[in-house]
């Protein structure tokens, strides 16, 4: 039976994970952040009071069937209107999702319906059934470097010239989408990251029901660290710093493995330090070649191989046992056979 993989994140980082995961199994569920307030998503969210559709649309496109029909619809979803009119800048997929949500009055049903059009075997789910806001404490914006200023909004946080210290969700105790919790509990492998660390990755562990499910699931859990630091949000962040920040936002949170691109941490001394840091998450570090050579992008095939390694390392090999003797000799249906 094909494994069930759940990937949590948003934007281009989640797209990379989904592109890798679908190489391993058709049973992939994306759980997507819902705090985007910029561009088309921000406009539709403000005008129609819908979940920001942009990251959800990208996840659907990443999982679209490889059939000509699926590829055509993935292209349609991603097509963005030009010109200067009211539709300028809107991807078609954002508008379709907004319309489906109005007709069906259920964001999960809307995503499932569009997923059927795309031939998706898995699912795309919002992490929360309502749109959220992100607020951050940012240092370096005041004359006193010790002072922090609160900044609200995903775009504002992602583009700040200051240093983000901490983020929180508004409201502060949001519900998780029930189907997302169910998917995590039924998974064989759960993947968190890569992506914008403060606005796409950390928000998942700030939703209490999602964080609890991530700790309670029997699935293997992998954290994929970003290949490079992002200007603004994680400027000058090392791989080690990514781990520290996650643990600060979710004390006691654990993972099984942390996947780090081997070229990012070349020296053994740095690797040993990173292994010690990963113990904060009770995790082992897997140094793997997961980048596309010459780019700051994850290679889907290489990342898929690394994720499969995480899953397989959690599969305990069967221990042969001696056949149980019977009056007619050994049984022929023993589990070890």
Residue pairs with C-beta under 8 A, 6 or more apart in sequence:
2 24
2 25
2 26
2 27
3 24
3 25
3 27
3 188
3 189
3 311
4 25
4 27
4 29
4 183
4 186
4 187
4 188
4 189
5 21
5 24
5 25
5 27
5 28
5 29
5 187
5 188
5 189
5 190
5 191
5 307
6 28
6 29
6 30
6 31
6 183
6 184
6 187
6 189
6 190
6 191
6 219
7 14
7 17
7 18
7 21
7 28
7 29
7 30
7 31
7 190
7 191
8 14
8 30
8 31
8 32
8 127
8 190
8 191
8 192
8 201
8 204
8 210
9 17
9 32
9 33
9 192
9 193
9 194
9 195
9 200
9 201
9 204
10 32
10 33
10 36
10 55
10 195
10 196
10 199
10 200
10 201
10 203
11 54
11 55
11 58
11 195
11 196
11 200
12 58
12 195
13 193
13 194
13 195
13 196
13 200
13 201
13 226
14 30
14 32
14 55
14 58
14 59
14 62
14 195
14 200
15 58
15 59
15 61
15 62
16 194
16 297
16 298
16 300
16 303
17 191
17 193
17 194
17 224
17 298
17 303
18 28
18 30
18 59
18 62
18 63
19 62
19 300
19 303
20 298
20 300
20 301
20 303
20 304
20 307
21 28
21 191
21 304
21 307
22 28
22 62
22 63
22 122
23 300
23 301
23 304
24 304
24 307
24 308
24 311
26 121
26 122
27 121
27 122
28 63
28 121
28 122
29 122
29 123
29 124
29 125
29 180
29 183
29 187
30 59
30 62
30 63
30 122
30 123
30 124
30 125
31 125
31 126
31 127
31 177
31 180
31 183
31 184
31 204
31 210
32 55
32 56
32 59
32 124
32 125
32 126
32 127
33 55
33 127
33 132
33 199
33 200
33 203
33 204
34 51
34 52
34 55
34 56
34 126
34 127
34 128
34 130
34 131
34 132
35 52
35 131
35 132
35 133
35 134
35 154
35 169
35 199
35 203
36 42
36 45
36 52
36 54
36 55
36 154
36 155
37 45
37 52
37 133
37 153
37 154
37 155
38 153
38 154
38 155
39 54
39 89
40 53
40 54
40 80
40 89
40 90
40 91
40 94
41 52
41 53
41 54
41 55
41 94
42 52
42 155
43 89
43 90
44 50
44 52
44 53
44 90
44 94
44 95
44 98
45 51
45 52
45 131
48 98
48 102
49 131
50 97
50 98
50 101
50 102
50 107
50 131
51 101
51 107
51 126
51 129
51 130
51 131
52 131
53 93
53 94
53 97
53 98
54 91
54 94
55 200
56 97
56 111
56 124
56 126
57 77
57 78
57 91
57 93
57 94
57 97
58 78
59 124
60 74
60 77
60 93
60 111
60 114
60 115
60 118
60 120
60 124
61 74
61 77
61 78
61 93
61 118
63 115
63 118
63 120
63 121
63 122
63 124
64 70
64 71
64 73
64 74
64 77
64 118
64 119
64 120
65 71
65 118
65 119
65 120
67 119
69 119
70 118
70 119
73 117
73 118
73 119
74 118
76 92
76 93
77 91
77 92
77 93
77 96
77 114
77 118
78 91
78 92
78 93
79 91
79 92
80 89
80 90
80 91
80 92
81 87
81 88
81 89
81 90
81 91
81 92
82 88
87 95
93 114
96 114
97 110
97 111
97 114
100 109
100 110
100 113
100 114
101 107
101 110
103 110
104 110
104 113
107 126
107 129
108 125
108 126
108 129
108 177
108 179
111 123
111 124
111 125
111 126
112 123
115 122
115 123
115 124
123 179
123 183
125 177
125 179
125 180
125 183
126 177
126 180
127 176
127 177
127 180
127 203
127 204
127 207
127 210
128 174
128 175
128 176
128 177
128 207
129 175
129 177
130 174
130 175
132 169
132 170
132 171
132 174
132 203
133 152
133 153
133 169
133 170
134 152
134 153
134 154
134 157
134 167
134 168
134 169
134 170
134 198
134 199
134 203
135 150
135 151
135 152
135 167
135 168
135 169
135 170
136 150
136 151
136 152
136 157
136 160
136 164
136 165
136 166
136 167
136 168
136 198
137 148
137 149
137 150
137 164
137 165
137 166
137 167
138 148
138 149
138 150
138 151
138 157
138 160
138 162
138 163
138 164
138 165
139 145
139 146
139 147
139 148
139 162
139 163
139 165
140 161
140 162
140 163
141 148
141 149
141 160
141 161
141 162
142 148
142 149
148 165
149 162
151 157
151 160
151 162
152 170
154 199
157 164
157 167
157 198
157 199
157 233
158 196
158 198
158 199
158 230
158 232
158 233
159 232
160 232
160 233
161 232
163 235
164 198
164 233
164 234
166 248
166 249
167 198
167 199
167 202
167 203
167 206
167 249
168 206
169 203
169 206
169 207
173 208
174 207
175 207
175 209
176 207
176 208
176 209
176 210
176 213
180 210
180 213
181 209
181 210
181 213
184 190
184 210
184 213
184 214
184 217
184 219
185 213
185 216
185 217
187 217
187 219
188 219
188 220
188 311
189 219
189 220
189 221
189 222
189 307
189 310
189 311
190 214
190 217
190 219
190 220
190 221
190 222
191 221
191 222
191 223
191 224
191 307
192 201
192 204
192 205
192 214
192 221
192 222
192 223
192 224
192 255
193 201
193 223
193 224
193 225
193 226
194 201
194 224
194 225
194 226
194 227
194 298
195 201
195 226
196 230
196 233
196 234
197 226
197 230
197 233
197 234
197 237
197 242
197 245
197 246
198 233
198 234
198 245
199 233
201 246
202 245
202 246
202 249
202 250
204 210
204 211
204 214
205 211
205 214
205 246
205 249
205 250
205 253
206 249
206 250
211 250
211 253
214 221
214 253
215 253
215 254
220 256
220 257
220 310
220 311
220 313
220 314
221 254
221 255
221 256
221 257
222 255
222 256
222 257
222 258
222 259
222 307
222 310
223 243
223 246
223 255
223 257
223 258
223 259
223 281
223 283
224 259
224 290
224 298
224 303
225 239
225 242
225 243
225 258
225 259
225 260
225 261
225 264
226 234
226 237
226 242
227 261
227 264
227 290
227 291
227 296
227 297
227 298
228 264
228 296
229 235
229 236
229 237
229 238
230 237
234 241
234 242
237 245
239 260
239 264
239 265
239 274
240 273
240 274
240 277
243 258
243 274
243 277
243 278
243 280
243 281
244 277
244 280
246 253
246 281
247 253
247 280
247 281
253 281
254 281
254 282
254 283
255 281
255 282
255 283
256 283
256 284
256 310
256 313
256 314
257 283
257 284
257 285
257 286
257 310
257 313
258 274
258 278
258 281
258 283
258 284
258 285
258 286
259 286
259 288
259 290
259 303
259 306
259 307
259 310
260 274
260 285
260 286
260 287
260 288
261 287
261 288
261 289
261 290
261 291
262 287
262 288
262 289
263 289
263 291
265 271
265 274
265 287
271 285
271 287
274 285
275 284
275 285
278 284
278 285
286 306
286 309
286 310
288 302
288 305
288 306
288 309
289 302
290 298
290 299
290 302
290 303
290 306
291 297
291 298
291 299
291 302
292 298
292 299
292 302
293 299
318 335
318 336
319 336
320 336
321 334
321 335
321 336
323 330
323 331
323 334
323 336
324 330
324 331
324 334
